Amino acid sequence: MEEMRSRRGLLQAAGILLPLALSPVRALARLRPTRELRFFHTHTSESLRIVYAENGSYVPEALDEINHLLRDFRSGDVHVIDPRLLDILHEVRQVTGSTGQFEVISGFRSPATNDMLRSQSSGVAQHSLHLQGQAVDVRLDGVPTGHLRRAALSLAQGGVGYYPSSDFVHLDTGRIRAW
């Protein structure tokens, strides 16, 4: 019985410590009882400071507010934003040590908006993750975009695009890649 308890204790400790060793920032973010984000949308001038997760669960009303803020500002279309994207934003903010707000350049894009942007720029993907609510283009108040990019890359979660001439970073929940 004593051996069983010690093995169980060892397995429980491994279950807690292994994720910390593999991804300390991600594990710590999940252990935090409250996760908050701050946004300023550069095209609509809307601001939002919101707790989107508490006690290990997402707050549905908060997600609805974030979905609205990150809507396609050109068409007004609202789409569900992948909560993993919010976690990436939260973790990036933790890694940078910033308490600033994210300046949103683009969140969800309707197919019509994406097609219009594609006709104007070769840098817009036909099957952009913005279309699925899985991508956001941002700056972080007080953090140079080059530093924001490095912080996002250090997480090894999804795609990270760097647009220095436009001064923003693209983050998404797709496969790990960088450009």
Secondary structure, 3 states (H helix, E strand, C coil): CHHHHHHHHHHHHHHHHHHHHHCHHHHHHHHCCEEEEEEEECCCCCEEEEEEEECCEECHHHHHHHHHHCCCCCCCCCCCCCHHHHHHHHHHHHHHCCCCCEEEEECCCCHHHHHHHHHHCCCCCCCCHHHHCCEEEEEECCECHHHHHHHHHHHCCCEEEEECCCCEEEEECCCCEEC
